[in-house]
Structures are given as structure tokens and as C-alpha cells.
């Protein structure tokens, strides 16, 4: 008895694009500011008052605040201003993650 083994290859008519770039949606008015605990948030609070921002949330445990920009300024210029405030360690967009968005499978190749 002879056994014959053949290799089969799978050819796809359309190539699979495995590169997925996720660009998160962010709030147009709110941004996050983290500060150094040793310096404290007093310089940041002073800058918030002078610049005309509103405090949306004080995270406390992670030394960070969510701030709303003034109507007269853009989000980018407001974030640039706060990056220069004494004690500020990080400024970032307030990303939006919608729980109702459909799940998008991620193709992983090992």
C-alpha cells in the first residue's frame, strides 16, 4: 500500500489588510492634565483660573484633572499652554470610547 500526501495551498482572491490603524475619537472641548505630586497642583490651579478653564473632574488618586477649554481658545492651543505650566507632567486628549460601538475583530498572525 502506498500513501500519497499532497500539500494544499490556500489562495485568496483579495489580500487581507492586516495593518489596522485605530484613531481614537476625542472630546472637542475637554482634555486631561497630569501633575507632579511633589510640586502639587497649586501652580496648575492658578493657571486654570488665569486661562479661564473649568475643572470637569479631579481624579485625585492619579494626580490629574479633566479640564474644559475656554470658548475663545482652540483645544490645541489650550493644551500647548498647559504643557508649559510648572508641575505639569502630561497633557492629553480626553478620548471617547463608545460602549455601543460594534466589536471589530482584530486579525492576529502568529
GROMACS elastic network, one bead per residue, 0.5 to 0.9 nm:
[ bonds ]
;  ai    aj funct       b0    kb
   11    14     6  0.88809   500
   12    15     6  0.62266   500
   12    16     6  0.82636   500
   16    19     6  0.89856   500
   17    20     6  0.76116   500
   17   107     6  0.89638   500
   18   106     6  0.83869   500
   18   107     6  0.63262   500
   18   108     6  0.77561   500
   18   109     6  0.85304   500
   19   107     6  0.88872   500
   20   106     6  0.81289   500
   20   107     6  0.88671   500
   24    95     6  0.62608   500
   24    96     6  0.69777   500
   24    97     6  0.77090   500
   25    94     6  0.86023   500
   25    95     6  0.57113   500
   25    96     6  0.53939   500
   25    97     6  0.74304   500
   26    29     6  0.88090   500
   26    30     6  0.83459   500
   26    31     6  0.86036   500
   26    93     6  0.60704   500
   26    94     6  0.54077   500
   26    96     6  0.50910   500
   26    97     6  0.85194   500
   27    30     6  0.55116   500
   27    31     6  0.73153   500
   27    93     6  0.71085   500
   27    94     6  0.56127   500
   27    95     6  0.63172   500
   27    96     6  0.65856   500
   28    31     6  0.83997   500
   28    74     6  0.87882   500
   28    75     6  0.67745   500
   28    93     6  0.86930   500
   28    94     6  0.85385   500
   29    67     6  0.82932   500
   29    68     6  0.55400   500
   29    69     6  0.55927   500
   29    70     6  0.81829   500
   29    71     6  0.84335   500
   29    74     6  0.82413   500
   29    75     6  0.62508   500
   29    94     6  0.87055   500
   30    56     6  0.80715   500
   30    66     6  0.66199   500
   30    67     6  0.54605   500
   30    69     6  0.62482   500
   30    75     6  0.77441   500
   30    93     6  0.72568   500
   30    94     6  0.59823   500
   31    65     6  0.84335   500
   31    66     6  0.57185   500
   31    67     6  0.55127   500
   31    68     6  0.66106   500
   31    69     6  0.77403   500
   31    75     6  0.78259   500
   31    79     6  0.73923   500
   31    91     6  0.73084   500
   31    92     6  0.59437   500
   31    95     6  0.84408   500
   32    64     6  0.69814   500
   32    65     6  0.57645   500
   32    67     6  0.62059   500
   32    68     6  0.89619   500
   32    79     6  0.87449   500
   32    90     6  0.80730   500
   32    91     6  0.56734   500
   32    92     6  0.52667   500
   32    93     6  0.61244   500
   32    94     6  0.59156   500
   33    63     6  0.85647   500
   33    64     6  0.54749   500
   33    65     6  0.53376   500
   33    66     6  0.64341   500
   33    67     6  0.74595   500
   33    79     6  0.85593   500
   33    82     6  0.76582   500
   33    83     6  0.83558   500
   33    88     6  0.69480   500
   33    89     6  0.77304   500
   33    90     6  0.58059   500
   33    92     6  0.66509   500
   34    62     6  0.77018   500
   34    63     6  0.57746   500
   34    65     6  0.65270   500
   34    66     6  0.89478   500
   34    87     6  0.86284   500
   34    88     6  0.58868   500
   34    89     6  0.56105   500
   34    90     6  0.50314   500
   34    91     6  0.63847   500
   34    92     6  0.86987   500
   35    38     6  0.88565   500
   35    39     6  0.78885   500
   35    40     6  0.70915   500
   35    41     6  0.66610   500
   35    44     6  0.78614   500
   35    62     6  0.88047   500
   35    63     6  0.57412   500
   35    64     6  0.60896   500
   35    65     6  0.85224   500
   35    86     6  0.86299   500
   35    87     6  0.53843   500
   35    89     6  0.50585   500
   35    90     6  0.68992   500
   35    91     6  0.89896   500
   36    39     6  0.55305   500
   36    40     6  0.61178   500
   36    41     6  0.77255   500
   36    63     6  0.71248   500
   36    87     6  0.51948   500
   36    88     6  0.62266   500
   36    89     6  0.61537   500
   37    41     6  0.73653   500
   37    63     6  0.64295   500
   37    87     6  0.80814   500
   38    87     6  0.83299   500
   39    42     6  0.80749   500
   39    43     6  0.82442   500
   39    86     6  0.80727   500
   39    87     6  0.56297   500
   39    88     6  0.89606   500
   40    43     6  0.74235   500
   40    44     6  0.81298   500
   40    63     6  0.85226   500
   40    87     6  0.70054   500
   41    44     6  0.50370   500
   41    45     6  0.60268   500
   41    46     6  0.85927   500
   41    63     6  0.81522   500
   41    64     6  0.88725   500
   41    87     6  0.73726   500
   41    88     6  0.84818   500
   42    45     6  0.50469   500
   42    46     6  0.61919   500
   42    47     6  0.86443   500
   43    46     6  0.51332   500
   43    47     6  0.62724   500
   43    48     6  0.86842   500
   43    85     6  0.71329   500
   43    86     6  0.61716   500
   43    87     6  0.71369   500
   43    88     6  0.88299   500
   44    47     6  0.50596   500
   44    48     6  0.61305   500
   44    49     6  0.87081   500
   44    82     6  0.80948   500
   44    85     6  0.65162   500
   44    86     6  0.71284   500
   44    87     6  0.73008   500
   44    88     6  0.72523   500
   45    48     6  0.50141   500
   45    49     6  0.63211   500
   45    50     6  0.86853   500
   46    49     6  0.52827   500
   46    50     6  0.62313   500
   46    51     6  0.85990   500
   47    50     6  0.50575   500
   47    51     6  0.58903   500
   47    52     6  0.82942   500
   47    53     6  0.86087   500
   47    82     6  0.77665   500
   47    85     6  0.71092   500
   48    51     6  0.53079   500
   48    52     6  0.59567   500
   48    53     6  0.52222   500
   48    54     6  0.72184   500
   48    55     6  0.79890   500
   48    67     6  0.83585   500
   48    82     6  0.85518   500
   49    52     6  0.52267   500
   49    53     6  0.64651   500
   49    54     6  0.80658   500
   50    53     6  0.80742   500
   51    69     6  0.86306   500
   51    70     6  0.76665   500
   51    78     6  0.84190   500
   51    81     6  0.88204   500
   52    69     6  0.74936   500
   52    70     6  0.57472   500
   53    67     6  0.63790   500
   53    68     6  0.55609   500
   53    69     6  0.50577   500
   53    70     6  0.53298   500
   53    78     6  0.89551   500
   54    66     6  0.86862   500
   54    67     6  0.56459   500
   54    68     6  0.50818   500
   54    69     6  0.69093   500
   54    70     6  0.76333   500
   55    58     6  0.72265   500
   55    65     6  0.69591   500
   55    66     6  0.61728   500
   55    68     6  0.63869   500
   56    65     6  0.74402   500
   56    66     6  0.52784   500
   56    67     6  0.53198   500
   56    68     6  0.64197   500
   57    60     6  0.89759   500
   57    64     6  0.85535   500
   57    65     6  0.56621   500
   57    66     6  0.50115   500
   57    67     6  0.71513   500
   58    61     6  0.87722   500
   58    63     6  0.79590   500
   58    64     6  0.62594   500
   58    66     6  0.65173   500
   58    67     6  0.88764   500
   59    62     6  0.59499   500
   59    63     6  0.63052   500
   59    64     6  0.52687   500
   59    65     6  0.57382   500
   59    66     6  0.77767   500
   60    63     6  0.50108   500
   60    64     6  0.62568   500
   60    65     6  0.77482   500
   61    64     6  0.78580   500
   62    65     6  0.88856   500
   66    94     6  0.77950   500
   68    71     6  0.89625   500
   68    75     6  0.89084   500
   69    72     6  0.83467   500
   69    73     6  0.68394   500
   69    74     6  0.74938   500
   69    75     6  0.64102   500
   69    78     6  0.65157   500
   69    79     6  0.85873   500
   70    73     6  0.56431   500
   70    74     6  0.80103   500
   70    75     6  0.86755   500
   70    78     6  0.82309   500
   71    74     6  0.77099   500
   73    76     6  0.84201   500
   73    77     6  0.67696   500
   73    78     6  0.64731   500
   74    77     6  0.54567   500
   74    78     6  0.61760   500
   74    79     6  0.86205   500
   75    78     6  0.51511   500
   75    79     6  0.60976   500
   75    80     6  0.85985   500
   75    93     6  0.88680   500
   76    79     6  0.51623   500
   76    80     6  0.61551   500
   76    81     6  0.86630   500
   77    80     6  0.50183   500
   77    81     6  0.61998   500
   77    82     6  0.88051   500
   78    81     6  0.51267   500
   78    82     6  0.64544   500
   78    83     6  0.88281   500
   79    82     6  0.52344   500
   79    83     6  0.63101   500
   79    91     6  0.64533   500
   79    92     6  0.75278   500
   79    93     6  0.85039   500
   80    83     6  0.52413   500
   80    84     6  0.70518   500
   80    91     6  0.82806   500
   81    84     6  0.56939   500
   81    85     6  0.71138   500
   82    85     6  0.51859   500
   82    86     6  0.87413   500
   82    88     6  0.72150   500
   82    90     6  0.88984   500
   82    91     6  0.71407   500
   83    86     6  0.84611   500
   83    88     6  0.62816   500
   83    89     6  0.75178   500
   83    90     6  0.68669   500
   83    91     6  0.61250   500
   84    87     6  0.86633   500
   84    88     6  0.72433   500
   85    88     6  0.57128   500
   85    89     6  0.89994   500
   86    89     6  0.86926   500
   88    91     6  0.76071   500
   92    95     6  0.86038   500
   97   100     6  0.88880   500
   97   101     6  0.82175   500
   98   101     6  0.55231   500
   99   102     6  0.82991   500
  100   103     6  0.88511   500
  101   104     6  0.87207   500
